[in-house]
């Protein structure tokens, strides 16, 4: 397991109890034997609104980072994802959205697999590179809008 996965796993365990946790970055870094910037990296890349989290920080002596799992209904979450996409969507970001939707049980594994197939670069080989991300964004948004 790589270091980022280990840090993310530990934070996820903290969130399991009630969907919210407060951490002191330096204490967690010391506990895991990493530098505090590694904690920042994991939080900034894995605990984002697109992944269903809000992050609040308070600096200073008693500073903390509060991470909260956002619980919204399926339709609201889909609209949040759709609004966050914009006009273009690269394959990796699309995959992240799909994995997150499946992880949060908003789509089942079969639906996730179908959307992954439909948004894969393999489907767009004949399309010029500069148009692929625009088409992928439109297809992904349309699929989300039409899910029950």
Secondary structure in CASP SS format (residue, H / E / C, confidence):
PFRMAT SS
TARGET T0000
AUTHOR 0000-0000-0000
METHOD secondary structure of the structure
MODEL  1
X C 1.00
X C 1.00
X H 1.00
X H 1.00
X H 1.00
X H 1.00
X H 1.00
X H 1.00
X H 1.00
X H 1.00
X H 1.00
X H 1.00
X H 1.00
X H 1.00
X H 1.00
X H 1.00
X C 1.00
X C 1.00
X C 1.00
X E 1.00
X E 1.00
X E 1.00
X E 1.00
X C 1.00
X H 1.00
X H 1.00
X H 1.00
X H 1.00
X H 1.00
X H 1.00
X H 1.00
X H 1.00
X C 1.00
X C 1.00
X C 1.00
X H 1.00
X H 1.00
X H 1.00
X H 1.00
X H 1.00
X H 1.00
X H 1.00
X H 1.00
X H 1.00
X H 1.00
X H 1.00
X C 1.00
X C 1.00
X H 1.00
X H 1.00
X H 1.00
X C 1.00
X E 1.00
X E 1.00
X E 1.00
X E 1.00
X E 1.00
X E 1.00
X C 1.00
X C 1.00
X C 1.00
X C 1.00
X C 1.00
X E 1.00
X E 1.00
X E 1.00
X E 1.00
X E 1.00
X E 1.00
X C 1.00
X C 1.00
X C 1.00
X C 1.00
X H 1.00
X H 1.00
X H 1.00
X H 1.00
X H 1.00
X H 1.00
X H 1.00
X H 1.00
X H 1.00
X H 1.00
X H 1.00
X H 1.00
X C 1.00
X C 1.00
X C 1.00
X C 1.00
X C 1.00
X H 1.00
X H 1.00
X H 1.00
X H 1.00
X H 1.00
X H 1.00
X H 1.00
X H 1.00
X H 1.00
X H 1.00
X H 1.00
X H 1.00
X H 1.00
X C 1.00
X C 1.00
X C 1.00
X C 1.00
X C 1.00
X H 1.00
X H 1.00
X H 1.00
X H 1.00
X H 1.00
X H 1.00
X H 1.00
X H 1.00
X H 1.00
X H 1.00
X H 1.00
X C 1.00
X H 1.00
X H 1.00
X H 1.00
X H 1.00
X C 1.00
X C 1.00
X C 1.00
X C 1.00
X H 1.00
X H 1.00
X H 1.00
X H 1.00
X H 1.00
X H 1.00
X H 1.00
X H 1.00
X H 1.00
X H 1.00
X H 1.00
X H 1.00
X H 1.00
X H 1.00
X H 1.00
X H 1.00
X H 1.00
X C 1.00
X C 1.00
X C 1.00
END
